[in-house]
Amino acid sequence: MHLSSSRELTRVVAPESVELMKLTISGSIELDQPSASASYITWLDVLIRNDAKTATCGVARVALVHVGEIADALGDLYPALRGTTLEALANTYFSQGWYKDEFAEGAGIDLLYVESIEIDEAHRHKNLDLAAVRRLCDTLGSGCQLAVMPYRDALVASHWGRLGFALTTPGRMNGLMHMKLGYRHAKVVDATGSGDFEVLPTVILHDRHTHN
């Protein structure tokens, strides 16, 4: 089954020259029930595009790890993740079939994994990557406890730290970082409609996880 959807990165009403950036998301889901030999992971391909110009500005590859289904069916995350590119998540974030205590503060059950995101040269240094991941967390990640992504060096980790990601594996040159989706983190907005996004702090009045 083929899935397709679009998510607006900005709702700003601006002149005709506005850069209306959208996410187009596609993926495949098997109709048969998952098993230990079949994936409990839904992989999605994301196009970041300028809707007015129908031009692709970037691409991303993300996965939804269906933690609740895995826990109910298998009792432990490792059998479902073993042999996949996500195998390291099992021991890093989970213990005895569920999230470790330090990560069990989210608003949902599943886990959103951002494997990669690439922005074309013309749109770099505009925070388009931060805006895309923020919208993915707000939409696809609305039922997730964590968003997780790899980092390759301290500079990359610092960049994503602006959005609210924290190092899961501190002291290492590369590893994993996470963001707890039960909390309100920085927002990323295009206030002028120019396609240049700004990272702004979010004032937290109420913790979302205290009202679930």
Secondary structure, 3 states (H helix, E strand, C coil): CEEEEEEECCCCCCCCCCCCEEEEEEEECCCCCCCCCCCCEEEEEEEEEECCCCEEEEEEEEEEECHHHHHHHHCCCHHHHCCCCCHHHHHHHEECCEECHHHCCCCCCEEEEEEEEEECHHHCCCCHHHHHHHHHHHCHHHHEEEEEEEECCHHHHHHHHCCCCEECCCCCCCEEEEEECCCCCCEEECCCCCCCCEEECCCCCCCHHHHC
